[in-house]
Amino acid sequence: MKMFVISDNVDTLTGMRLAGVDGVLAHTREEFSRALEAAVKDPSNGVVLLTEKFGRDYPDLVNGAKLSSAPLPLILDVPDRHGSGRRPDFITGYVEEAIGLKL
């Protein structure tokens, strides 16, 4: 099994390729949709990495792919070269939400 990345910028894609991860570049919804569908259908892909921008911009496509691709490939969001789009205390907020207590 291999990893595959779908990136919205050349720098992240280049960095992943230098690490031995194959992938494609997508800028529009249509390009992303085609790339995601092809990546999910490829039986050699065990993990599909998506830059966080896709999860924010196209949650319907990402969630649909996650629901239809069980158990493999595993589909994960990764930060791009600009860093994570999450707020600095996102882990604390996640835990507070999960247990229902203010930490």
QUIDALIN-V249162 format. One record per pair of residues at least 6 apart in sequence whose ideal C-beta (glycine too) atoms are under 7 Angstrom apart, sorted by the first residue. I is the first residue (numbers start at 1). GAP is how many residues later the second one is. D is the distance in whole Angstrom. If there is no record, write none. Layout:
[[I & GAP & D] [I & GAP & D]]
This chain:
[[1 & 43 & 7] [1 & 45 & 3] [2 & 42 & 6] [2 & 43 & 6] [2 & 44 & 6] [3 & 18 & 5] [3 & 43 & 7] [3 & 44 & 5] [3 & 46 & 6] [4 & 17 & 7] [4 & 18 & 6] [4 & 19 & 6] [4 & 35 & 5] [4 & 41 & 5] [4 & 44 & 5] [5 & 8 & 7] [5 & 11 & 5] [5 & 16 & 5] [5 & 18 & 3] [5 & 44 & 4] [6 & 17 & 6] [6 & 18 & 6] [6 & 20 & 6] [6 & 26 & 7] [6 & 29 & 5] [6 & 30 & 6] [6 & 33 & 6] [6 & 42 & 7] [6 & 44 & 5] [6 & 48 & 7] [7 & 6 & 4] [7 & 16 & 6] [7 & 18 & 6] [7 & 44 & 5] [7 & 73 & 7] [8 & 18 & 6] [8 & 19 & 6] [8 & 43 & 5] [8 & 45 & 5] [8 & 46 & 7] [8 & 72 & 7] [9 & 71 & 6] [9 & 72 & 7] [10 & 15 & 6] [11 & 70 & 5] [12 & 39 & 6] [12 & 68 & 4] [12 & 69 & 5] [13 & 10 & 5] [13 & 12 & 5] [16 & 7 & 6] [17 & 6 & 7] [24 & 11 & 5] [26 & 6 & 4] [26 & 9 & 5] [29 & 29 & 6] [32 & 22 & 6] [32 & 26 & 6] [32 & 29 & 7] [33 & 28 & 6] [36 & 25 & 6] [36 & 29 & 5] [39 & 6 & 6] [39 & 9 & 5] [40 & 8 & 7] [40 & 25 & 5] [40 & 29 & 5] [40 & 33 & 6] [45 & 28 & 5] [46 & 26 & 6] [46 & 27 & 6] [46 & 28 & 7] [47 & 26 & 6] [47 & 27 & 5] [47 & 29 & 7] [48 & 25 & 5] [48 & 27 & 5] [49 & 27 & 6] [49 & 29 & 5] [50 & 12 & 7] [50 & 25 & 7] [50 & 27 & 5] [51 & 27 & 6] [51 & 29 & 4] [52 & 25 & 5] [52 & 26 & 7] [52 & 27 & 6] [52 & 28 & 7] [52 & 32 & 7] [52 & 33 & 5] [53 & 27 & 7] [54 & 8 & 6] [55 & 7 & 5] [55 & 22 & 5] [56 & 29 & 6] [62 & 13 & 7] [65 & 10 & 6] [66 & 9 & 5] [69 & 6 & 7] [92 & 11 & 6] [95 & 8 & 6] [96 & 6 & 6] [96 & 7 & 5]]
